[in-house]
Amino acid sequence: MLSIFKTFFWLGWISFGGPAAHIGYFRNTFVEKLKWLDDKEYAQIVALSQFLPGPGSSQVGFALGYKRGGLGGACMAFLGFTLPSILIMLALAMLSSQLTEATLFQSVVHGLKLLAVVVVADATWGMYKNFCQNKLSVGLCVATAIALLIAPSIATQMVVLVVAALIGMKYLGSEVQGSSKTFKPSILPLALFVILLFGLPVIAYKMPELALFSDFFQAGSLVFGGGHVVLPLLQNIVGDQLTQDAFLTGYAAAQAVPGPMFTFATYIGYELLPQAPIVGALIATIGVFLPGFLLLLGVLKNWQALAANHKVSGAINGVNAAVVGLLVAALYQPVFSSAVAGAQDIALILIGFYLLKQLKLPIVWMVAFFMLAGAVTGML
C-alpha cells in the first residue's frame, strides 16, 4: 500500500498538462518502467475510462491501483495522485485574495506545459504503434482525430467511440484465450451510485454539508470527457455565491497545477462553506470524484472476462484505435495550442524529445529542465 501511495504521490506533483498528459505519464511509469501491466491491458483501462462519466485520468489511476492492490490499492492510488493538487488548491483558496499576476510562476507553468507536449506526443506515438497495425484501425484513428478536430465536443467523442466499437465488433474481433464465463457487474457499487444520485437530492435540504455533497456528486455523475466539462456544471452550482473573478481564478489555477483538474471542486468547496472551509473543500472533492469511481468498480472486476468475448474484443480493438485518435486531437487542443506560442517553444520541445528518447533522461530531470527553461525564457 505504501509503495502504491508513494508512486502515485510522486506522479501527483509532476503530472502537468491535463488528462491526456496524465495518461502519458501513467503509461511511461506503469507500462514501460514498472511493468505493472502491458500496453494491451493499459489501453483497455483507458478505453473503459472513456466510456464512463468522471475524471478519466483519475479513473485510470484508480484502476491501476486496484489491479495492483485491490480496493485498498485503488484508494491509495487516488489519494496519492490527488493529494498534491488538493493541497495546492487549498493553499490557493486561502490566498485567493492575494493572487496577482505572478510572472515567474506563469513562466514555470509554461515550461511544464511544453513538457506535457513531449509526454503526450510520446504516448500517442507509442500507442499508435501498438494499436494501429492495419488499414482499418489506422482509418479509425485518423477519422476520430479529424472528427474531434473539426467538431470538438463531448457528443462527438461519444459518437466516434461508439462507432469505432461497432466497426471493431464487426471487423476487428480476435480469438481470445480465456474464460468463457459471462460478464457479471459488481452490484454493490452500482447500487450505491444509484441511491446517492437519486436519493441525496431528496434529503439534502436537511444540512448544508449534505447539500454540498449532493451538488458535487450530481456534477461528477454528469461529466463525460474530462475536467473542462465540469466548468459549466460547477458554475451552475455556485450561482451568485461566488464572484465571477474568484470563480475564474480557481478555474485558471486548476489548469495550472499538476494532477486532476477535478480538484477545482476543492477550491469551490472551500469558498461555499465559509463556516467550515476545509470541511467544505473535502466534501466537494469527495463528492465530485466518487461517482466515477463507483461506476468503475461496478464494471472493472469482470472487465477481463468481458474482454474475452470475441465481439467485445473486436469492440475494444476498435475503441483502442479511436483512443489513439483522441490523443492525437488532444495533442493539438488543448495541449499544443495552449503551450506553444512560437519557434522558441518548438525548439524546447525538440530538445525535450532528444532528452527523453535518446538520452533516456528520468522524468524528474525532465521536469527540472522544463521548469528552468520556462523561468529563463520568461525573463528574456
Backbone torsions as a table, in degrees:
resi	resn	phi	psi	omega
1	MET	NA	-43.6	-179.3
2	LEU	-65.1	-38.5	179.0
3	SER	-63.8	-43.0	178.1
4	ILE	-62.1	-46.9	-179.4
5	PHE	-59.4	-46.3	-176.4
6	LYS	-63.7	-40.9	-179.2
7	THR	-62.6	-47.0	-178.6
8	PHE	-73.7	-31.5	178.3
9	PHE	-63.3	-41.4	176.8
10	TRP	-63.8	-44.8	178.6
11	LEU	-62.4	-34.9	-179.8
12	GLY	-62.0	-26.0	179.7
13	TRP	-84.8	-20.7	-173.5
14	ILE	-116.5	-2.6	-174.3
15	SER	-86.1	78.2	174.8
16	PHE	-88.4	158.6	169.2
17	GLY	107.5	0.2	176.3
18	GLY	88.2	-177.6	-173.0
19	PRO	-56.2	-42.0	-178.9
20	ALA	-61.7	-41.8	178.0
21	ALA	-67.7	-38.2	178.6
22	HIS	-59.5	-41.9	178.1
23	ILE	-60.2	-37.3	176.6
24	GLY	-67.1	-44.0	177.2
25	TYR	-61.5	-44.4	179.9
26	PHE	-61.5	-44.5	-178.9
27	ARG	-62.9	-44.3	179.8
28	ASN	-60.6	-38.6	-175.9
29	THR	-81.2	-49.7	-168.3
30	PHE	-95.1	-22.0	177.9
31	VAL	-96.3	-50.8	-173.4
32	GLU	-83.3	-42.4	-174.2
33	LYS	-91.6	-58.2	-175.4
34	LEU	-84.0	-21.0	178.3
35	LYS	55.6	43.5	174.0
36	TRP	-68.2	-27.2	180.0
37	LEU	-158.3	169.3	179.9
38	ASP	-97.7	177.0	-176.1
39	ASP	-61.5	-35.5	-178.3
40	LYS	-65.5	-47.6	178.6
41	GLU	-63.6	-40.2	-179.5
42	TYR	-64.0	-43.0	179.7
43	ALA	-64.0	-34.1	176.8
44	GLN	-63.4	-40.6	178.3
45	ILE	-65.7	-43.2	178.5
46	VAL	-62.1	-44.1	179.5
47	ALA	-61.7	-42.8	179.3
48	LEU	-61.7	-41.5	-179.0
49	SER	-65.7	-25.8	179.6
50	GLN	-71.6	-27.2	-177.2
51	PHE	-85.6	-20.5	-174.0
52	LEU	-99.9	146.3	172.8
53	PRO	-68.4	155.1	179.6
54	GLY	120.1	-179.0	-178.0
55	PRO	-77.2	105.8	-170.9
56	GLY	-55.2	-50.6	-176.5
57	SER	-68.6	-34.8	177.4
58	SER	-67.2	-35.1	176.3
59	GLN	-65.9	-38.0	176.7
60	VAL	-62.8	-46.0	178.1
61	GLY	-62.6	-41.2	177.9
62	PHE	-60.3	-44.4	180.0
63	ALA	-66.6	-37.7	177.6
64	LEU	-63.6	-42.5	176.8
65	GLY	-64.4	-38.1	178.7
66	TYR	-64.7	-41.3	-180.0
67	LYS	-64.7	-33.0	-176.2
68	ARG	-84.7	-37.9	-172.7
69	GLY	-143.2	26.3	178.8
70	GLY	68.1	-158.1	-177.0
71	LEU	-62.8	-38.5	176.8
72	GLY	-61.9	-42.4	177.4
73	GLY	-64.1	-38.1	177.6
74	ALA	-62.5	-43.8	179.2
75	CYS	-65.5	-39.8	178.0
76	MET	-65.5	-38.7	178.4
77	ALA	-63.9	-45.7	179.2
78	PHE	-62.9	-47.7	-178.1
79	LEU	-62.3	-45.6	-179.1
80	GLY	-62.9	-45.0	-176.0
81	PHE	-72.6	-32.7	-173.2
82	THR	-92.3	-28.0	-174.2
83	LEU	-56.6	-44.7	179.0
84	PRO	-57.0	-45.5	-179.7
85	SER	-64.4	-40.3	178.2
86	ILE	-61.0	-46.0	-179.5
87	LEU	-61.8	-41.6	180.0
88	ILE	-66.8	-43.8	-179.1
89	MET	-66.8	-35.2	174.7
90	LEU	-63.0	-45.1	179.1
91	ALA	-61.9	-41.9	179.0
92	LEU	-65.3	-38.0	177.6
93	ALA	-63.6	-41.2	179.4
94	MET	-66.3	-30.8	-177.2
95	LEU	-104.3	13.5	-171.1
96	SER	-56.3	-35.6	-178.3
97	SER	-70.5	-16.4	-177.2
98	GLN	-105.1	1.5	-178.5
99	LEU	-68.5	127.4	177.1
100	THR	-131.8	-174.6	177.8
101	GLU	-71.9	97.5	-179.9
102	ALA	-93.4	97.0	-172.5
103	THR	-61.8	-45.6	-178.8
104	LEU	-63.1	-43.7	178.9
105	PHE	-60.1	-45.1	179.7
106	GLN	-63.0	-36.7	179.3
107	SER	-66.8	-42.2	178.7
108	VAL	-64.4	-43.0	178.1
109	VAL	-62.5	-38.1	177.8
110	HIS	-61.4	-41.0	177.1
111	GLY	-62.3	-39.7	179.5
112	LEU	-70.0	-29.6	174.8
113	LYS	-66.2	-35.1	175.8
114	LEU	-66.0	-37.1	174.1
115	LEU	-60.9	-38.8	178.6
116	ALA	-60.8	-36.0	176.6
117	VAL	-59.9	-45.4	179.4
118	VAL	-61.9	-46.2	-177.0
119	VAL	-64.9	-46.3	-178.7
120	VAL	-66.2	-41.8	179.1
121	ALA	-62.1	-41.6	178.7
122	ASP	-64.4	-43.1	178.5
123	ALA	-64.5	-40.3	-179.9
124	THR	-62.8	-45.4	-179.7
125	TRP	-65.8	-42.5	179.3
126	GLY	-62.4	-43.0	179.8
127	MET	-72.7	-32.2	176.4
128	TYR	-61.6	-45.0	-179.5
129	LYS	-62.4	-31.6	-177.0
130	ASN	-84.6	-32.1	-169.1
131	PHE	-120.4	2.3	177.3
132	CYS	-124.6	73.2	-171.9
133	GLN	-110.6	3.9	173.1
134	ASN	-141.9	172.4	-172.9
135	LYS	-61.5	-39.0	-177.0
136	LEU	-68.5	-44.9	-179.8
137	SER	-66.2	-37.3	175.5
138	VAL	-63.9	-41.2	178.4
139	GLY	-61.5	-41.4	178.1
140	LEU	-64.2	-40.9	177.9
141	CYS	-60.4	-50.5	-177.5
142	VAL	-65.5	-43.6	-179.8
143	ALA	-62.3	-39.8	178.4
144	THR	-63.3	-46.6	179.9
145	ALA	-61.7	-44.1	-179.5
146	ILE	-62.3	-45.8	-178.6
147	ALA	-59.3	-43.3	-177.0
148	LEU	-77.1	-26.8	175.9
149	LEU	-74.0	-35.9	-179.5
150	ILE	-79.9	-43.8	-176.9
151	ALA	-130.7	72.5	-177.8
152	PRO	-70.2	115.4	177.0
153	SER	-165.4	164.7	177.6
154	ILE	-66.8	-38.0	179.2
155	ALA	-60.4	-44.7	178.2
156	THR	-60.0	-45.3	-179.1
157	GLN	-59.6	-46.1	-178.9
158	MET	-65.5	-40.2	-179.0
159	VAL	-64.0	-47.7	-177.2
160	VAL	-65.7	-34.7	178.0
161	LEU	-68.0	-41.2	178.5
162	VAL	-65.8	-44.5	178.6
163	VAL	-61.9	-44.2	178.5
164	ALA	-60.9	-40.2	178.5
165	ALA	-63.5	-42.8	-179.5
166	LEU	-66.4	-42.7	177.7
167	ILE	-65.1	-44.0	178.5
168	GLY	-62.7	-39.4	178.6
169	MET	-59.0	-36.0	-177.3
170	LYS	-81.9	-39.9	-168.0
171	TYR	-121.3	-12.3	-173.5
172	LEU	-116.6	14.3	179.3
173	GLY	-65.5	147.6	177.9
174	SER	-136.3	152.4	178.1
175	GLU	-74.3	120.5	-177.0
176	VAL	-108.5	127.5	176.4
177	GLN	-79.5	121.4	-178.3
178	GLY	170.8	-171.1	-176.7
179	SER	-69.4	147.0	177.5
180	SER	-96.7	7.1	-177.9
181	LYS	-67.5	151.5	-177.5
182	THR	-80.3	156.8	-179.7
183	PHE	-72.3	129.3	177.8
184	LYS	-127.0	113.3	179.7
185	PRO	-69.0	158.1	175.0
186	SER	-82.2	114.5	-170.6
187	ILE	-70.7	-40.9	-171.9
188	LEU	-57.7	-53.1	-179.7
189	PRO	-64.4	-35.0	178.5
190	LEU	-68.1	-39.4	177.8
191	ALA	-65.3	-41.1	178.8
192	LEU	-63.6	-39.1	177.1
193	PHE	-59.4	-48.4	-178.3
194	VAL	-63.7	-43.1	-179.1
195	ILE	-62.0	-45.6	-179.4
196	LEU	-68.3	-39.3	-177.4
197	LEU	-64.2	-43.9	-174.6
198	PHE	-100.6	-21.4	-176.9
199	GLY	-88.9	-35.8	-176.8
200	LEU	-59.3	-44.4	-178.8
201	PRO	-59.0	-25.5	-178.0
202	VAL	-70.3	-35.0	-175.1
203	ILE	-111.8	1.4	-172.7
204	ALA	-64.0	-25.4	-176.3
205	TYR	-66.5	-14.4	-172.6
206	LYS	-70.5	-26.7	178.7
207	MET	-156.6	145.2	-174.8
208	PRO	-62.5	-35.3	179.7
209	GLU	-63.5	-41.0	179.8
210	LEU	-68.3	-38.5	177.8
211	ALA	-64.0	-41.1	178.6
212	LEU	-63.0	-45.5	178.6
213	PHE	-61.2	-43.1	-179.7
214	SER	-61.0	-44.6	-179.1
215	ASP	-60.5	-44.7	-177.2
216	PHE	-75.6	-29.6	174.6
217	PHE	-65.4	-41.7	177.6
218	GLN	-61.4	-43.7	179.7
219	ALA	-62.5	-46.2	179.6
220	GLY	-63.6	-26.5	-179.4
221	SER	-77.2	-17.7	-173.2
222	LEU	-108.5	0.7	-174.7
223	VAL	-91.9	108.4	169.9
224	PHE	-106.2	132.6	171.1
225	GLY	104.0	4.7	172.4
226	GLY	108.6	-177.0	-168.8
227	GLY	-62.0	-36.0	-175.9
228	HIS	-62.2	-29.3	-177.3
229	VAL	-70.5	-20.7	-178.7
230	VAL	-73.5	-15.7	-177.1
231	LEU	-56.7	-57.4	-178.6
232	PRO	-63.8	-32.8	179.0
233	LEU	-65.6	-45.5	179.1
234	LEU	-69.3	-31.1	177.9
235	GLN	-63.9	-37.8	176.7
236	ASN	-67.1	-37.1	178.3
237	ILE	-64.9	-43.8	-175.1
238	VAL	-69.0	-45.3	-178.4
239	GLY	57.6	-127.5	-178.5
240	ASP	-94.4	7.9	-177.7
241	GLN	-75.1	-15.5	-177.3
242	LEU	-138.1	138.6	179.9
243	THR	-67.3	154.0	-179.6
244	GLN	-61.1	-39.6	179.5
245	ASP	-62.5	-43.9	-179.9
246	ALA	-66.1	-39.5	179.7
247	PHE	-62.5	-48.3	-177.6
248	LEU	-70.1	-29.7	174.9
249	THR	-62.5	-45.6	177.8
250	GLY	-63.0	-40.3	179.5
251	TYR	-64.6	-43.9	178.3
252	ALA	-63.7	-40.0	179.1
253	ALA	-63.7	-39.6	-179.8
254	ALA	-62.4	-31.5	178.2
255	GLN	-77.7	-25.3	-175.1
256	ALA	-87.3	-25.8	-175.1
257	VAL	-86.9	160.6	177.4
258	PRO	-73.4	168.1	176.2
259	GLY	86.1	-173.2	-173.9
260	PRO	-69.8	139.3	-179.7
261	MET	-70.7	-16.7	178.5
262	PHE	-61.8	-14.9	177.0
263	THR	-71.5	-0.7	165.6
264	PHE	-52.8	-32.7	177.9
265	ALA	-61.6	-31.2	177.9
266	THR	-60.1	-47.3	179.7
267	TYR	-62.1	-46.7	-177.6
268	ILE	-66.3	-43.3	179.8
269	GLY	-60.9	-37.4	177.2
270	TYR	-60.5	-40.8	-177.0
271	GLU	-77.2	-29.8	-172.9
272	LEU	-84.5	-12.6	179.4
273	LEU	-125.8	70.6	-172.5
274	PRO	-62.0	-24.9	-179.7
275	GLN	-73.3	-21.4	176.4
276	ALA	-150.9	72.0	-171.4
277	PRO	-61.5	-39.2	179.6
278	ILE	-64.3	-42.6	177.0
279	VAL	-61.9	-43.4	178.5
280	GLY	-60.3	-40.7	179.0
281	ALA	-63.2	-43.3	-179.0
282	LEU	-69.3	-40.9	178.9
283	ILE	-61.2	-46.8	-179.5
284	ALA	-63.6	-40.2	-179.3
285	THR	-64.5	-48.5	179.0
286	ILE	-63.3	-41.6	-177.8
287	GLY	-61.4	-40.5	-175.6
288	VAL	-78.8	-26.9	-179.9
289	PHE	-86.3	-31.7	-169.6
290	LEU	-59.2	-42.8	-177.2
291	PRO	-56.9	-46.1	-179.5
292	GLY	-62.5	-35.2	-179.9
293	PHE	-73.3	-37.6	177.6
294	LEU	-63.7	-43.4	178.5
295	LEU	-64.3	-40.7	179.3
296	LEU	-62.6	-45.0	178.2
297	LEU	-62.4	-29.9	-178.9
298	GLY	-67.0	-27.4	-175.6
299	VAL	-119.8	-14.6	-171.3
300	LEU	-70.4	-38.1	-172.3
301	LYS	-59.2	-37.5	-178.7
302	ASN	-107.3	17.9	-178.0
303	TRP	-61.6	-37.8	179.6
304	GLN	-66.9	-38.1	176.6
305	ALA	-63.8	-39.0	177.1
306	LEU	-65.1	-40.3	-178.0
307	ALA	-69.1	-18.9	-179.4
308	ALA	-73.9	-14.9	177.0
309	ASN	-68.9	139.4	-175.8
310	HIS	-57.5	-49.1	-178.1
311	LYS	-70.1	-37.5	179.0
312	VAL	-66.3	-39.7	178.1
313	SER	-62.1	-37.4	176.3
314	GLY	-65.0	-42.2	177.7
315	ALA	-61.8	-40.4	179.1
316	ILE	-64.7	-40.9	177.4
317	ASN	-60.3	-41.0	177.4
318	GLY	-65.0	-43.5	-179.9
319	VAL	-67.1	-38.1	177.8
320	ASN	-56.9	-44.9	178.6
321	ALA	-63.3	-40.0	179.0
322	ALA	-67.4	-35.8	178.8
323	VAL	-61.6	-36.5	174.9
324	VAL	-61.4	-40.9	175.9
325	GLY	-62.4	-38.1	175.7
326	LEU	-59.7	-42.5	179.6
327	LEU	-66.9	-36.2	177.1
328	VAL	-61.5	-47.3	179.3
329	ALA	-63.7	-42.6	180.0
330	ALA	-66.4	-30.6	178.7
331	LEU	-60.2	-36.6	177.3
332	TYR	-80.7	-50.7	-177.2
333	GLN	-132.1	113.4	17.2
334	PRO	-102.9	-3.2	-167.8
335	VAL	-64.5	-58.5	-176.0
336	PHE	-69.5	-47.5	-173.7
337	SER	-64.4	-31.3	-179.2
338	SER	-88.1	-11.7	-175.6
339	ALA	-106.2	-36.1	-170.4
340	VAL	-98.1	120.5	-178.0
341	ALA	-115.8	-6.7	-178.7
342	GLY	178.7	-173.6	-176.4
343	ALA	-62.9	-32.6	179.4
344	GLN	-61.7	-39.8	178.1
345	ASP	-67.8	-39.0	176.5
346	ILE	-60.8	-40.6	179.2
347	ALA	-61.4	-43.2	179.1
348	LEU	-65.5	-37.4	177.6
349	ILE	-63.3	-42.4	178.3
350	LEU	-62.8	-41.0	175.7
351	ILE	-61.3	-42.2	179.3
352	GLY	-60.0	-42.8	177.6
353	PHE	-62.3	-40.9	179.0
354	TYR	-63.4	-44.6	179.8
355	LEU	-63.8	-39.1	-176.5
356	LEU	-77.0	-47.6	-171.0
357	LYS	-90.0	-32.6	-176.9
358	GLN	-97.7	-47.5	-179.4
359	LEU	-88.5	-7.9	178.9
360	LYS	53.4	42.0	-178.6
361	LEU	-65.6	130.6	178.1
362	PRO	-58.7	153.1	-173.8
363	ILE	-61.2	-31.5	-179.4
364	VAL	-63.4	-37.4	178.6
365	TRP	-77.3	-29.5	173.3
366	MET	-62.7	-44.9	179.0
367	VAL	-61.0	-47.7	-179.7
368	ALA	-60.1	-42.8	-179.4
369	PHE	-61.3	-47.4	-176.0
370	PHE	-72.9	-30.6	173.5
371	MET	-64.3	-45.9	178.8
372	LEU	-64.3	-43.3	179.5
373	ALA	-62.1	-41.3	178.5
374	GLY	-63.5	-43.6	179.9
375	ALA	-63.0	-43.4	-178.2
376	VAL	-67.3	-48.6	-178.4
377	THR	-65.4	-29.0	178.4
378	GLY	-68.2	-23.6	-179.8
379	MET	-89.4	-12.5	-178.2
380	LEU	-79.5	NA	NA
